């Protein structure tokens, strides 16, 4: 099942894709796609609906992040050994955790806005994990049972803020629009092996990143179990799991984003994103 949210920013409605790829409205069954509907019983109820009987949404409305009310975005750094190498870092012995603040969330096809003074903005295609049930001290063997589904995330990063401005990475990862998520949440039953998915990203039509989750240092089950030892994972929380090689920082010479650039990216079976890069401007 592919769950999504559509409509103007701040006014999104819940929806799903039917078997033919047509957008259907779920407003008659749930108020929104949020943590309250991501548990197994609620997902099973939605899955049992006759999608063809749901109201069809015509045209091509804007898509928002596929989950509302996200409490936290937990991100894993240097989780692909070849990406660590291109940035000159040593792969960590334990998952390297940082956060992206929820104000960075963006629709999958909304513009990416460079922050004021940005000179080193970068791209990172990633597999995102959406938690479905509360997880505390979860054994790795049981971890995937707490996952509602998966989505594409672009972990947009300002490398100067991340590396040269002191402190943790969060300040380089959390600018407004730096968290495009979606286009939809694909439920876990449709992703039998999250460790066997291809990832890719193009910049202005040129392939920059190609990878596979087979190359992750710490897999999804390990990450869910590991993080649940340090904090409670709640329904709707997002874990974004790291990026394969090919980021701008690793180019020779480095290549960073500028207004007018276009990013397209995707994860196998989870859909695609497209973002135009724009200069900072005051929010509407």
C-alpha positions as CSV (number, residue, x, y, z in Angstrom):
1,X,0.0,0.0,0.0
2,X,1.2,3.5,-0.9
3,X,0.0,6.1,1.5
4,X,0.4,9.8,0.7
5,X,-0.7,13.3,1.6
6,X,-1.8,15.8,-1.1
7,X,-2.8,19.4,-1.4
8,X,-1.5,22.9,-0.5
9,X,1.2,23.1,2.2
10,X,-0.4,23.0,5.6
11,X,-3.7,21.8,4.1
12,X,-2.8,18.3,2.9
13,X,-5.4,15.5,2.8
14,X,-4.8,11.8,3.2
15,X,-4.7,9.6,0.1
16,X,-3.4,6.4,-1.4
17,X,-2.4,5.1,-4.8
18,X,-4.6,2.4,-6.3
19,X,-3.2,-0.5,-8.3
20,X,-3.3,1.6,-11.4
21,X,-1.3,4.4,-9.9
22,X,-4.3,6.7,-9.5
23,X,-4.6,9.0,-6.5
24,X,-7.5,8.2,-4.2
25,X,-8.8,10.3,-1.3
26,X,-8.9,8.7,2.1
27,X,-10.5,11.6,4.0
28,X,-13.7,9.5,4.6
29,X,-11.7,7.0,6.6
30,X,-8.9,8.8,8.3
31,X,-8.3,12.4,9.3
32,X,-4.6,12.3,8.2
33,X,-1.7,9.9,7.7
34,X,0.0,10.2,11.0
35,X,1.2,8.0,13.9
36,X,-2.3,7.1,14.9
37,X,-2.9,5.1,11.7
38,X,0.6,3.5,11.3
39,X,0.1,0.6,13.6
40,X,-0.6,-2.9,12.2
41,X,-4.4,-2.9,12.9
42,X,-5.1,0.5,11.4
43,X,-2.9,-0.3,8.3
44,X,-4.7,-3.6,7.9
45,X,-8.0,-1.8,8.0
46,X,-6.9,0.7,5.3
47,X,-5.5,-2.2,3.2
48,X,-8.8,-3.9,3.3
49,X,-10.6,-1.0,1.6
50,X,-11.7,-1.3,-2.0
51,X,-9.4,1.3,-3.5
52,X,-11.5,1.5,-6.6
53,X,-14.5,2.7,-4.6
54,X,-12.6,5.6,-3.0
55,X,-13.0,9.1,-4.6
56,X,-10.5,9.7,-7.4
57,X,-8.4,12.8,-7.2
58,X,-7.9,14.2,-10.7
59,X,-5.0,16.2,-12.0
60,X,-1.6,16.4,-10.4
61,X,-1.9,18.0,-7.0
62,X,1.1,18.9,-4.9
63,X,2.3,16.1,-2.6
64,X,3.4,16.8,0.9
65,X,5.5,14.7,3.2
66,X,3.6,11.4,3.4
67,X,3.4,11.4,7.2
68,X,2.0,14.2,9.4
69,X,2.9,15.0,13.0
70,X,6.4,13.6,12.8
71,X,7.9,13.9,16.2
72,X,11.6,13.4,15.3
73,X,13.9,12.8,12.4
74,X,16.9,10.6,13.3
75,X,19.6,10.5,10.7
76,X,22.6,8.2,10.4
77,X,25.9,9.5,9.0
78,X,28.6,7.7,7.2
79,X,26.5,4.5,6.9
80,X,28.0,3.5,3.5
81,X,31.8,2.7,3.7
82,X,32.4,4.1,0.2
83,X,30.6,7.3,1.0
84,X,32.7,7.7,4.2
85,X,35.9,7.2,2.1
86,X,34.9,9.9,-0.4
87,X,34.5,12.4,2.4
88,X,37.8,11.4,4.0
89,X,36.1,9.9,7.1
90,X,36.6,6.6,8.8
91,X,33.5,4.3,9.0
92,X,32.2,4.5,12.5
93,X,32.2,1.5,14.9
94,X,28.7,2.3,16.0
95,X,25.9,4.2,14.1
96,X,26.7,7.9,13.9
97,X,23.5,9.7,15.0
98,X,22.4,13.3,14.3
99,X,19.1,14.9,14.0
100,X,17.3,16.9,11.3
101,X,14.8,19.3,12.9
102,X,11.2,18.7,11.8
103,X,11.0,22.3,10.4
104,X,13.2,21.0,7.5
105,X,10.4,18.7,6.2
106,X,9.4,19.4,2.6
107,X,7.2,17.8,0.0
108,X,9.1,15.5,-2.4
109,X,8.8,17.9,-5.4
110,X,8.8,21.2,-3.5
111,X,11.7,23.6,-4.2
112,X,14.9,23.3,-2.1
113,X,15.7,26.7,-0.8
114,X,19.3,27.5,-0.1
115,X,19.8,29.3,3.3
116,X,21.2,32.8,3.5
117,X,24.9,32.7,2.7
118,X,24.9,29.1,1.7
119,X,28.0,28.1,-0.4
120,X,28.3,24.4,0.2
121,X,24.8,22.9,-0.1
122,X,24.8,19.2,-1.1
123,X,22.5,16.3,-1.9
124,X,22.1,12.8,-0.3
125,X,19.6,10.3,-1.5
126,X,18.5,8.0,1.3
127,X,16.2,5.2,2.4
128,X,13.9,6.6,5.1
129,X,12.2,4.3,7.7
130,X,8.9,5.3,9.3
131,X,8.1,3.8,12.7
132,X,4.7,2.3,13.2
133,X,4.6,1.1,16.8
134,X,6.4,2.3,19.9
135,X,9.8,0.8,20.3
136,X,11.9,0.6,23.5
137,X,14.9,-1.7,23.9
138,X,13.8,-3.7,20.9
139,X,15.8,-6.8,20.0
140,X,17.2,-6.7,16.5
141,X,15.3,-9.9,15.6
142,X,12.0,-8.0,16.4
143,X,12.9,-4.6,15.1
144,X,11.3,-4.7,11.7
145,X,7.9,-5.5,13.3
146,X,8.0,-1.9,14.5
147,X,8.4,-0.4,11.0
148,X,5.3,0.9,9.3
149,X,7.0,1.5,6.0
150,X,9.6,3.2,3.9
151,X,10.1,6.3,1.8
152,X,12.6,8.3,-0.2
153,X,14.4,11.1,1.6
154,X,16.9,13.7,0.3
155,X,19.1,14.6,3.2
156,X,20.0,18.0,1.9
157,X,23.1,19.3,3.7
158,X,25.0,22.6,4.0
159,X,28.6,21.3,4.4
160,X,30.1,24.5,5.7
161,X,27.5,24.7,8.5
162,X,27.9,21.0,9.1
163,X,31.7,20.8,9.2
164,X,33.1,24.2,9.9
165,X,30.7,26.0,12.2
166,X,31.3,24.1,15.4
167,X,29.2,21.7,17.3
168,X,27.0,18.9,16.0
169,X,25.9,18.3,12.4
170,X,22.3,19.3,13.0
171,X,22.9,23.0,12.0
172,X,24.0,21.9,8.5
173,X,21.1,19.5,8.1
174,X,18.0,21.4,9.3
175,X,17.5,24.4,7.1
176,X,13.9,24.9,5.9
177,X,13.2,22.6,2.9
178,X,16.3,20.4,3.6
179,X,14.1,17.3,4.3
180,X,12.2,16.3,1.2
181,X,10.3,13.1,2.1
182,X,8.1,11.0,-0.1
183,X,6.4,10.9,-2.6
184,X,4.6,8.2,-0.5
185,X,5.0,5.8,2.4
186,X,5.2,2.3,1.0
187,X,4.1,-0.1,3.7
188,X,6.5,-2.7,5.0
189,X,4.6,-5.6,3.5
190,X,5.6,-4.4,0.1
191,X,9.3,-4.1,1.0
192,X,10.2,-7.7,1.9
193,X,14.0,-6.8,2.1
194,X,15.0,-3.3,2.9
195,X,18.6,-4.3,2.5
196,X,18.3,-5.0,-1.2
197,X,17.1,-1.7,-2.7
198,X,18.9,0.4,-5.3
199,X,19.2,4.2,-4.9
200,X,20.1,6.9,-7.4
201,X,20.3,10.7,-7.8
202,X,20.7,12.9,-10.9
203,X,21.8,16.5,-10.9
204,X,20.7,18.4,-14.0
205,X,20.1,15.1,-15.7
206,X,23.6,13.7,-14.9
207,X,23.9,10.7,-12.7
208,X,25.7,11.5,-9.5
209,X,24.7,8.8,-7.1
210,X,24.2,5.1,-7.7
211,X,24.1,2.7,-4.8
212,X,22.3,-0.2,-3.0
213,X,21.2,-0.7,0.6
214,X,23.1,-3.9,0.4
215,X,26.2,-1.7,1.1
216,X,24.9,-0.2,4.3
217,X,27.2,-0.7,7.3
218,X,24.3,-0.9,9.7
219,X,21.1,-2.3,8.3
220,X,17.5,-1.2,9.1
221,X,16.9,-3.8,11.8
222,X,20.1,-2.9,13.6
223,X,19.4,0.8,13.5
224,X,15.9,0.4,14.9
225,X,17.1,-1.8,17.7
226,X,20.2,0.4,18.4
227,X,18.3,3.7,18.5
228,X,15.6,2.2,20.8
229,X,18.2,1.7,23.4
230,X,18.9,5.4,23.7
231,X,15.4,6.9,23.2
232,X,11.8,5.7,22.7
233,X,10.8,5.5,19.0
234,X,7.2,6.6,18.5
235,X,4.8,6.0,15.6
236,X,5.5,8.5,12.8
237,X,9.2,9.0,13.8
238,X,11.6,8.9,10.8
239,X,15.0,7.3,10.6
240,X,16.9,8.3,7.5
241,X,19.7,5.7,7.0
242,X,22.6,7.2,5.2
243,X,23.7,7.9,1.6
244,X,25.8,6.0,-1.0
245,X,28.8,7.7,-2.7
246,X,28.5,10.5,-5.2
247,X,27.7,13.6,-3.1
248,X,29.0,16.9,-4.1
249,X,31.5,17.1,-1.4
250,X,33.2,14.0,-2.8
251,X,33.5,15.3,-6.4
252,X,36.9,16.5,-7.6
253,X,36.7,19.4,-7.5
254,X,33.7,19.5,-5.0
255,X,30.4,20.5,-6.6
256,X,27.7,22.2,-4.6
257,X,24.1,23.3,-5.3
258,X,23.2,26.6,-6.8
259,X,19.9,28.3,-7.8
260,X,18.6,26.7,-11.0
261,X,19.9,23.2,-10.4
262,X,17.4,20.4,-10.6
263,X,17.7,17.2,-8.5
264,X,15.9,14.0,-9.4
265,X,16.2,10.9,-7.1
266,X,14.6,7.7,-6.1
267,X,14.8,4.4,-4.3
268,X,13.7,1.2,-5.9
269,X,10.0,0.6,-5.4
270,X,9.5,3.7,-3.3
271,X,9.0,6.3,-6.0
272,X,10.9,9.4,-7.2
273,X,11.4,13.0,-6.2
274,X,12.2,16.1,-8.2
275,X,13.4,19.4,-6.7
276,X,14.4,22.7,-8.2
277,X,17.0,24.6,-6.2
278,X,16.2,28.3,-5.4
279,X,17.8,31.1,-3.6
280,X,16.7,32.0,-0.1
281,X,13.6,34.3,0.1
282,X,11.3,35.2,2.9
283,X,8.6,32.6,3.6
284,X,5.2,33.4,2.0
